[in-house]
Amino acid sequence: MKNNICPSALAINEFAVGKHITAIKNKGFLVRHGDTRGSWEINLDEK
């Protein structure tokens, strides 16, 4: 997921977006399927 897509919409810098994306991946809410041509899944199930 590219970090440079969201910062202007969120009014935060790229580094902050990257930290938030990493945090939601580590919590299991954002899951990668496949490699560079794969896709992302948003998992909203309770853990």
N, CA, C and O atoms as a Tinker XYZ file with bonds, in Angstrom:
   188  protein
     1  N      0.863000   -1.159000    0.000000    73     2
     2  CA     0.000000    0.000000    0.000000    64     1     3
     3  C      0.906000    1.217000    0.000000    63     2     4     5
     4  O      1.814000    1.325000    0.823000    81     3
     5  N      0.659000    2.122000   -0.914000    73     3     6
     6  CA     1.507000    3.295000   -1.030000    64     5     7
     7  C      1.163000    4.328000    0.030000    63     6     8     9
     8  O     -0.003000    4.663000    0.237000    81     7
     9  N      2.187000    4.824000    0.693000    73     7    10
    10  CA     1.997000    5.801000    1.754000    64     9    11
    11  C      1.722000    7.197000    1.230000    63    10    12    13
    12  O      1.263000    8.054000    1.986000    81    11
    13  N      1.991000    7.451000   -0.051000    73    11    14
    14  CA     1.843000    8.803000   -0.567000    64    13    15
    15  C      0.448000    9.095000   -1.117000    63    14    16    17
    16  O      0.225000   10.181000   -1.652000    81    15
    17  N     -0.480000    8.176000   -1.004000    73    15    18
    18  CA    -1.832000    8.377000   -1.526000    64    17    19
    19  C     -2.687000    9.193000   -0.562000    63    18    20    21
    20  O     -3.445000   10.057000   -1.003000    81    19
    21  N     -2.586000    8.945000    0.719000    73    19    22
    22  CA    -3.516000    9.482000    1.711000    64    21    23
    23  C     -3.102000   10.750000    2.456000    63    22    24    25
    24  O     -3.993000   11.417000    2.981000    81    23
    25  N     -1.841000   11.136000    2.549000    73    23    26
    26  CA    -1.471000   12.224000    3.460000    64    25    27
    27  C     -2.213000   13.538000    3.243000    63    26    28    29
    28  O     -2.624000   14.175000    4.212000    81    27
    29  N     -2.391000   13.954000    1.997000    73    27    30
    30  CA    -3.061000   15.239000    1.777000    64    29    31
    31  C     -4.527000   15.171000    2.186000    63    30    32    33
    32  O     -5.077000   16.152000    2.687000    81    31
    33  N     -5.162000   14.029000    1.980000    73    31    34
    34  CA    -6.564000   13.883000    2.370000    64    33    35
    35  C     -6.711000   13.846000    3.886000    63    34    36    37
    36  O     -7.737000   14.262000    4.424000    81    35
    37  N     -5.686000   13.348000    4.574000    73    35    38
    38  CA    -5.738000   13.221000    6.028000    64    37    39
    39  C     -5.066000   14.384000    6.749000    63    38    40    41
    40  O     -5.156000   14.492000    7.971000    81    39
    41  N     -4.402000   15.242000    6.007000    73    39    42
    42  CA    -3.666000   16.388000    6.558000    64    41    43
    43  C     -2.561000   15.939000    7.516000    63    42    44    45
    44  O     -2.318000   16.581000    8.537000    81    43
    45  N     -1.884000   14.813000    7.171000    73    43    46
    46  CA    -0.718000   14.354000    7.927000    64    45    47
    47  C      0.377000   13.995000    6.925000    63    46    48    49
    48  O      0.100000   13.892000    5.730000    81    47
    49  N      1.622000   13.800000    7.388000    73    47    50
    50  CA     2.713000   13.512000    6.456000    64    49    51
    51  C      2.809000   12.022000    6.120000    63    50    52    53
    52  O      2.156000   11.189000    6.749000    81    51
    53  N      3.639000   11.698000    5.111000    73    51    54
    54  CA     3.780000   10.317000    4.648000    64    53    55
    55  C      4.260000    9.377000    5.742000    63    54    56    57
    56  O      3.802000    8.237000    5.826000    81    55
    57  N      5.182000    9.846000    6.583000    73    55    58
    58  CA     5.713000    9.011000    7.665000    64    57    59
    59  C      4.587000    8.585000    8.610000    63    58    60    61
    60  O      4.525000    7.426000    9.019000    81    59
    61  N      3.704000    9.512000    8.953000    73    59    62
    62  CA     2.588000    9.195000    9.852000    64    61    63
    63  C      1.638000    8.192000    9.204000    63    62    64    65
    64  O      1.145000    7.283000    9.871000    81    63
    65  N      1.381000    8.354000    7.917000    73    63    66
    66  CA     0.514000    7.395000    7.210000    64    65    67
    67  C      1.138000    6.003000    7.259000    63    66    68    69
    68  O      0.444000    5.018000    7.513000    81    67
    69  N      2.445000    5.920000    7.015000    73    67    70
    70  CA     3.142000    4.643000    7.063000    64    69    71
    71  C      3.046000    3.985000    8.431000    63    70    72    73
    72  O      2.847000    2.773000    8.524000    81    71
    73  N      3.187000    4.776000    9.497000    73    71    74
    74  CA     3.076000    4.234000   10.849000    64    73    75
    75  C      1.681000    3.697000   11.119000    63    74    76    77
    76  O      1.535000    2.642000   11.735000    81    75
    77  N      0.654000    4.408000   10.666000    73    75    78
    78  CA    -0.728000    3.957000   10.881000    64    77    79
    79  C     -1.020000    2.689000   10.083000    63    78    80    81
    80  O     -1.669000    1.774000   10.588000    81    79
    81  N     -0.539000    2.631000    8.829000    73    79    82
    82  CA    -0.742000    1.439000    8.000000    64    81    83
    83  C     -0.053000    0.236000    8.642000    63    82    84    85
    84  O     -0.628000   -0.851000    8.696000    81    83
    85  N      1.175000    0.423000    9.129000    73    83    86
    86  CA     1.901000   -0.661000    9.803000    64    85    87
    87  C      1.147000   -1.130000   11.036000    63    86    88    89
    88  O      1.065000   -2.331000   11.292000    81    87
    89  N      0.599000   -0.200000   11.798000    73    87    90
    90  CA    -0.140000   -0.561000   13.011000    64    89    91
    91  C     -1.379000   -1.389000   12.684000    63    90    92    93
    92  O     -1.643000   -2.385000   13.358000    81    91
    93  N     -2.144000   -1.000000   11.663000    73    91    94
    94  CA    -3.350000   -1.776000   11.346000    64    93    95
    95  C     -2.997000   -3.123000   10.722000    63    94    96    97
    96  O     -3.758000   -4.080000   10.867000    81    95
    97  N     -1.848000   -3.221000   10.023000    73    95    98
    98  CA    -1.394000   -4.522000    9.530000    64    97    99
    99  C     -1.008000   -5.416000   10.702000    63    98   100   101
   100  O     -1.370000   -6.592000   10.730000    81    99
   101  N     -0.278000   -4.870000   11.664000    73    99   102
   102  CA     0.172000   -5.656000   12.820000    64   101   103
   103  C     -0.996000   -6.138000   13.676000    63   102   104   105
   104  O     -0.904000   -7.187000   14.314000    81   103
   105  N     -2.081000   -5.389000   13.696000    73   103   106
   106  CA    -3.262000   -5.790000   14.467000    64   105   107
   107  C     -4.148000   -6.768000   13.701000    63   106   108   109
   108  O     -5.115000   -7.292000   14.254000    81   107
   109  N     -3.824000   -7.017000   12.433000    73   107   110
   110  CA    -4.564000   -7.993000   11.642000    64   109   111
   111  C     -5.770000   -7.433000   10.907000    63   110   112   113
   112  O     -6.551000   -8.199000   10.342000    81   111
   113  N     -5.941000   -6.122000   10.901000    73   111   114
   114  CA    -7.081000   -5.528000   10.203000    64   113   115
   115  C     -6.832000   -5.362000    8.710000    63   114   116   117
   116  O     -7.780000   -5.242000    7.933000    81   115
   117  N     -5.567000   -5.353000    8.302000    73   115   118
   118  CA    -5.200000   -5.209000    6.896000    64   117   119
   119  C     -4.299000   -6.381000    6.545000    63   118   120   121
   120  O     -3.215000   -6.525000    7.110000    81   119
   121  N     -4.748000   -7.230000    5.600000    73   119   122
   122  CA    -4.047000   -8.469000    5.281000    64   121   123
   123  C     -3.711000   -8.486000    3.796000    63   122   124   125
   124  O     -4.559000   -8.185000    2.956000    81   123
   125  N     -2.467000   -8.839000    3.478000    73   123   126
   126  CA    -1.999000   -8.915000    2.095000    64   125   127
   127  C     -2.186000  -10.322000    1.567000    63   126   128   129
   128  O     -1.832000  -11.292000    2.237000    81   127
   129  N     -2.744000  -10.443000    0.357000    73   127   130
   130  CA    -2.895000  -11.726000   -0.325000    64   129   131
   131  C     -2.079000  -11.657000   -1.609000    63   130   132   133
   132  O     -2.302000  -10.779000   -2.443000    81   131
   133  N     -1.139000  -12.575000   -1.770000    73   131   134
   134  CA    -0.299000  -12.594000   -2.960000    64   133   135
   135  C      0.931000  -11.727000   -2.789000    63   134   136   137
   136  O      1.223000  -11.236000   -1.698000    81   135
   137  N      1.650000  -11.548000   -3.895000    73   135   138
   138  CA     2.870000  -10.763000   -3.850000    64   137   139
   139  C      2.615000   -9.362000   -4.393000    63   138   140   141
   140  O      1.582000   -8.765000   -4.088000    81   139
   141  N      3.526000   -8.832000   -5.181000    73   139   142
   142  CA     3.392000   -7.453000   -5.663000    64   141   143
   143  C      2.150000   -7.239000   -6.526000    63   142   144   145
   144  O      1.660000   -6.115000   -6.633000    81   143
   145  N      1.648000   -8.282000   -7.129000    73   143   146
   146  CA     0.442000   -8.148000   -7.953000    64   145   147
   147  C     -0.789000   -8.651000   -7.211000    63   146   148   149
   148  O     -1.844000   -8.854000   -7.812000    81   147
   149  N     -0.653000   -8.849000   -5.922000    73   147   150
   150  CA    -1.747000   -9.352000   -5.101000    64   149   151
   151  C     -2.724000   -8.250000   -4.719000    63   150   152   153
   152  O     -2.815000   -7.221000   -5.388000    81   151
   153  N     -3.441000   -8.479000   -3.648000    73   151   154
   154  CA    -4.443000   -7.511000   -3.214000    64   153   155
   155  C     -4.443000   -7.419000   -1.683000    63   154   156   157
   156  O     -3.864000   -8.255000   -0.989000    81   155
   157  N     -5.097000   -6.398000   -1.193000    73   155   158
   158  CA    -5.238000   -6.187000    0.241000    64   157   159
   159  C     -6.668000   -6.508000    0.663000    63   158   160   161
   160  O     -7.616000   -6.253000   -0.079000    81   159
   161  N     -6.811000   -7.066000    1.854000    73   159   162
   162  CA    -8.145000   -7.349000    2.417000    64   161   163
   163  C     -8.268000   -6.611000    3.741000    63   162   164   165
   164  O     -7.367000   -6.658000    4.580000    81   163
   165  N     -9.392000   -5.929000    3.917000    73   163   166
   166  CA    -9.678000   -5.280000    5.182000    64   165   167
   167  C    -10.499000   -6.246000    6.007000    63   166   168   169
   168  O    -11.579000   -6.668000    5.593000    81   167
   169  N     -9.980000   -6.599000    7.188000    73   167   170
   170  CA   -10.609000   -7.576000    8.062000    64   169   171
   171  C    -11.180000   -6.848000    9.277000    63   170   172   173
   172  O    -10.424000   -6.389000   10.134000    81   171
   173  N    -12.491000   -6.738000    9.359000    73   171   174
   174  CA   -13.130000   -6.033000   10.455000    64   173   175
   175  C    -13.698000   -6.967000   11.512000    63   174   176   177
   176  O    -14.404000   -6.523000   12.417000    81   175
   177  N    -13.394000   -8.267000   11.405000    73   175   178
   178  CA   -13.877000   -9.235000   12.394000    64   177   179
   179  C    -13.225000   -8.988000   13.743000    63   178   180   181
   180  O    -12.073000   -8.562000   13.820000    81   179
   181  N    -13.969000   -9.260000   14.804000    73   179   182
   182  CA   -13.435000   -9.145000   16.169000    64   181   183
   183  C    -12.326000  -10.158000   16.350000    63   182   184   185
   184  O    -12.416000  -11.276000   15.843000    81   183
   185  N    -11.290000   -9.782000   17.060000    73   183   186
   186  CA   -10.160000  -10.693000   17.338000    64   185   187
   187  C    -10.239000  -11.182000   18.748000    63   186   188
   188  O     -9.386000  -11.956000   19.182000    81   187
